[in-house]
Amino acid sequence: MLQTFRNAWKIEEIRKKILFTLFMILLYRVGNAIPVPYVNVELLGQYFTQLESTVLGLVNVMSGGAFSSATIFALSIQPYINASIIIQLLCIAIPALERMAKDEGEEGKKKINDITRYSTVAIALLQGFGYYMLLRNNTLGNFPLLSETGVWQAIVIILTFTAGSALVMWMGEQITEFGIGNGISMILFASIVSRFPTQIITSVTNIGNGTLQWWAYLLTLIGALVLIVLIVVVTNAERRIPVQYSKRVVGRKQYGGQSTHLPMKVNMSGVLPVIFAQSIASIPATIAAFSGKTLTWFDTTSLLYALVYFLLIIFFSYFYSTIQFNPIEVANNLKRNGGFIPGYRPGKPTSEFIQKVLNKITLFGAIYLSIIAVTPYLISHWSNVARTSGISLGGTSIIIVVGVALETVQALENQMLMRHYKGFLE
């Protein structure tokens, strides 16, 4: 990985893309340090300390700590993720949107993106209003979280949250277009990684005062390393279906006759099912918290949350594999080019076989993602090691960090391959 970045840095065009990505991430981190007006940030931080084991604590991790500080980027990328989920589901449910996405080409994709942007702003308004109600309806002891309340203060706070969310969405799109990798994933990556120094300091402090045993912390680190290795292995794993091309004689030349394979990733949808499942699973408890209530039976350490989270990951894994891979289209392309899978006739039998293989590997990938994401929550349910270790790096965070790192390296290698650069293979 380090060799890939070193070789990429030598190419001026790619170096500019890397610097642009780092600049956008820097702006994002600066925005995470600017609080909105009329909020008592110190009291709010103490209030969120009591909610670390709840869904709001998980949302705070995904925002890089901005949520518990009520900064202008407190909502982070969550409204955009929720809007993307809604629009993609509507594209399946509403024929007009499906035709727009599939039949109108690039113009249709632009329209869908515009609809997603408008939906992001609408969702950000709702979440901004909910966050304002959370600030207004809760106190720490007898001290209010807001220094002033009123219509003007409410408008300023809600619009600031909304504008911040829209700006984060724009920054993510700019990274995708002019930088390296997927912008949304990069922002999530930066949010999670930014908490590492604080977590390390907290862990060392807890070990020093006896709150945390050193061997328990060591076991936690070893478990995280094992998860990272497993994620890397499964992410790079693929099922290769053998494909044979028939011989064709055109004039005096012979074409075809070679054997190749059709690669199918075991974890085809990457980290998206985890990100989307986390966003959906956190909605009930988040709404309850915004209204001044707490759903203790649906916090991140509850068995109900783990079950819902598990099922949502499986659902979104199948959802994204269906969107990304069309067995009928692949079978038709093979037939058109004179290719066939040994033992299966071209056309429908081939597509049915590919669909069967797709279902199997998607099930394995979905269960793998679900187990890694849910296991830390189950451990927290029966143990307090995760709460006292100072490590908020659960299965969700590990999958996102490792997945984004691998995707970024792959994007860099693709960029160099397009420029016929061979140095990264050395």
N, C-alpha and C positions, 0 to 999 in steps of 0.2 A: 504493500500500500504506500509506504513512504517513498519507494523507488518510483512508483507511478506519479506521485505529486512532484517529485524532483524532476522527472523527465518532462512533465507537463509544464513546469515553470520555465523551461528553456524555450518554449514556443511563445512568441510574443502575443499572438491572438488569444491563446488559451490563458496566458498570464493575465491579460486584461479582464477576461471573464472571471477568473478567480478573485482578482482585486475588486471587481464590481460586486461580486457576491459577498465578500468580506465587508465592503463598505455598507451594503444594505443591512447586513446583520448588525454592524456597529450602530447604525441609525435606529434599528429596532431595539437594541439594548439601551440606547440613550432614552428613547421614548418610554422604556420600562422604568426609568428612574424619575420621571416627571409626574407627580401626583396631580389629580384633579383638584379644583378649588373646594373649599368648605368641608374637607374631610380631615378628621383627626387621625393621621396616619399611624402614630404611635399606639393609640388605643386600638385601632383596627388590627394592627399586627398582633397585639396581645389577644384580641378576640379570635383571630384565625388560628392562633396556637391551640385553642381548645377544639378546633374543628379539623385537626390534621388527619384523623382517622375517618373523616366523612368524605362524601363525594366532592365537597367544596375544596377539601385539601388536595384531592387528585387534580381538580381543575386548576388549582394554584400551581401545582407542579408543572402541568402542561403549559402554563403561561409564564414560566420562569420566575415565579414569585410576584409577578405584576398584579395578580388578582387580589392578593392579601394586602397590597399597598395602594390599591385604588389608583393606579397610574392611568395615563391616557391610553395605554395598550392593555388594560386589565382584561378585556374580553378576548384578546389575542386573536387567534385564527379560528376559534370555535364557531362564530356565526357563519363564516365562509364554508366550513366543513359541513355544518348542518344544512346550509342552503344547497350545497352540492349533492348531499344525500337526497334531499327532497326533490330536486329537479331531475336527478337521474332516475328516481323511482317513478316520477310523473311521466318521464319519457317512455317508460314501459306501459304505464296505465292509460295514457292519453295518446291515441293514434296520431293526432295532428303534430304533437311534439316529437313522436317517434319518426314520422316522415320528415320533419324538419331536420332532425339530427342525422338521418341516414341518406336521404335523397337529395338534399340541397348542398351537399359538399361543405366546402369551407365557409360559405355564406351561412349555411344552417348552423354550423358550429359557433360562428360569431354571434348569431342570435341567441343560442342557448347560453353562451357565456354572458351575454348582456342580461338575460333573465336571471342567471345565477347571481350576478353582481347586485341587481336591484333587490333580489330576495335576501342577499347578505345584509344590505342596509336595513331592510325591514326587520329581520331577525335581531340585528344589533340594537335597533330601537327598543324591541321588546326586552332583550336581555339587559340593556342599559337601564330601562325602567325598573326591571326586577332588582337589579343591583342597588338602585337608589332606594327602593322600598326596604331592602335588606339593611342599608345604612340607617334609614330613618326609623325603622321599627325595632332596632336592637341597641342595647347599651352594654357597657362593661361596668358592672356595679351600678352606680348612679350617674355615670358619666356618658353622655350621648356620643355616638360615633361621628355625628355631623356637628360642626361648630355653628352653623346657621341652617334653618329650614324655611322653606317658602317656595312659591311658584317660580321665581326667578332662579333660585338656587337649584331647583329640580331641573329646569330647562338646561342650565349650564352643564350640570353633571351628566345628564342623559345624552345631550348632544356631543359632549366631549368623548364619552365612551363610544358613541356611534361613529364619530369621525375617526377616532383612533382605530377602530376595527376596520373601517373602510381603507384607511391608510395602510394597515398591515396587509390587507388583501392585495392592494396595489403593489406593495413591495414584493410580495410573493410572486405576483405575475411578472414583475420586472426581472426577478432572479431567474424565473423559468425561461424568459425570452432572451435575456442578455447575459445571464450568468451560467453557472454550472449546476446541473441537477434540477430537481423539482423544488420550486420556491416554497411551497407550503410545507413540504417535508423538511427543508433546510431551516425554516423558522421554528418548527417544533423541535428539531435537533438542537438549535441554539438555546432554546428555552430550557430544555432538560439539562444540557451540559453546563449551563451557566450556574446551576445549583451545586455542582460538584465541590467547589472549594468550601462552601458553607457546610455541606454535609460532612466533609472530612474533618473540619475543625470541631464540629459538634460531636463527632464520634470520638475523637481524641480526648475532648473534654469529659465525655461520659465515662470513658475508660479510666481517666485520671481520678475522677471523684467516686469511682466504684459503682456507678449506675449501670454500666455495661461491662460484662466480662470480656477480656481480650479474646478468649477462645471462641466465644459466641460471635464476635465481630469477624474473626478469621474465617469461621465456617460460613458466615454470610458472604464474604468476599469470594471464597472458593465456589459457593453455589452460583454466584453471579458469573464467575469465569466459566463454569461448566455450561451455564445457559448460553453464554456468548458463543462458545465453541459449537454447541448444538445448533444455534441459529445460523451460524456461518455454513455448517455442513448441509443443513436442510435447504437453506436459501440457494446454494449452488447445485443441489441435487436435481436431476431431471430424469424423466422416463423417455427412452429413445425407442421409437417405433421404426422397425426396418422398412425401407421403401426401395422398390426395384423399378427401374425404368426400362421399358421394352426397347428393342433395337429397331431403328428406322433407317432405311436406305434412301437418301435423296441424291439423285444423280450418281456420282461416283463416291460420295461420302456416306459414312455410317454414323448415325447419331444415337445416343442413348446407350442402354446396356449396362450402365453403372449402378452400383448399389450405394445407397445413402441412408439417412435416418431422419425421422421427424421428431425434433426435441420438444418435450412438454415439461415445463417446470413443475416441480412438486408443490412449491409455494408460489403459484402463478400470480397472485394478487398482491404479494409483498406485505407491507405494513398497513395498507388501507383498511382491511377488515377490522383490525385492532383499533385504529384511530376512529373509524365510524362507529364501531360498537361501543367504545368508551363514551363518545359524545351522546349517543342515544340512551345508554344505560344511566347516564348521570342526570338526565332531564327531570325525572320525578323528584329526586332529593334536592336538586338545584332550585326547582320551582317552590318546593316547600320551604327551603331556607330563605329564599327571596321574600316569602310572605311572612317571615318571622317565626316559622315552625321548624322542627327537626324531625326527620324520619329516621329514628334510630334503627328501625328494622330494615332500612335500605341504605345503610352507609357501606363504605368499601370493605368493612370487615364482616358484613352479614352474609349468611349463606344464600339468601334470596338474590342479593346483588351478584354474587359469584355465578349463580345459575343463569340469571338473565344475561349476564355478560358472556358466559360460555355459549349460550344458544345464539346470541346476536353475532358473535364472531363466525360461527358456522354458517349462518344465513348470509352474511356479507361475503364470505369466501366463495360460496356457490354463486352469489349474485355477480361478483366481479369476474369469476372464471367464465360465466356465461356471456358476459359482455365482451371479454377480451378474446375468447377463442370460440369460433363457430365451426363445428365439425362438418356441417354440410358444405360450407364454403371451401374448407380444406380438401374434402373429398372431391369436390368438383374441380379444383385446381390441379389435383393429382391426375385425375382422369383426362383433363384437357392437355396436360403435358406428357401423357403417356406413362404416368407412374402408377404403381399399385402396391398394396401391402400384401406380401406373400400369404396365401391361404384365404384371401378375401377378394371377392369380385369388386371391380370399380363401381362407384355410385353409392347407392343406399347401403349395401352391406359394409362398405368401407366407413361411411359416416357413422353407422351404428356402432362399429367396433371402436372408432375414435371416441365417440360419446361415452362408451362403457369405460374406456381407459381414463378419460377425463373425470368421470364421476368418482372413480377409485382414488386417483391421486389428489383430487380436490378434497375428498373426505379425509384422507390422511393429513394433508396440509392444514385443513381446518381444525382437526383435533389437535394437531401439534401446536398451532397458534393458541388455541383455547387453553390447553394445559399450561403452556408457558405463561400466559397472561393471568390465569386464574390462580395458579398455585401460590404465588406470594400473598394473595388476599386470604386464602385458606390458612396459610401459616400465621398470618396476623390475627386470624380469628381465634386460634388456639394458643398463640404465643405472643409475648410482648417484646420479643427480641427486635423485630422490625421497627417497633415504635421507639425503642431506646437506642437503636444503633445510629440514628441520625441519617440513615440511608432511605431516601424516598424512591430509590431506583427499583421499582417493582418490575414485574414481567412486561407490562405495557411499555414502560420507559426503555427497558433493555431492547425489546423488539424494534422500537422506533429508532433508537440510537444506532444499533448495529445495522438495521435494514437501510437506513439513510446513508450510513458510511459506505456500505457495499454498493448502493445505487450510485453514489457520487463517484466512487472509483471507476465503476463501469461506464459512467458518462464521460469521465476524463479519457478512458481508454478508447471509447468510441470517437471522441473528438480527435484524438491523435491518429486513430486508424483512418479517419476520413482524409487526413492530411498526409497519408502514406508514411507515417512516422513509425519506425520499427524499434526505436530505442527502448520502449516500455516493455518489450518482450525479452530484453537482455537480462 
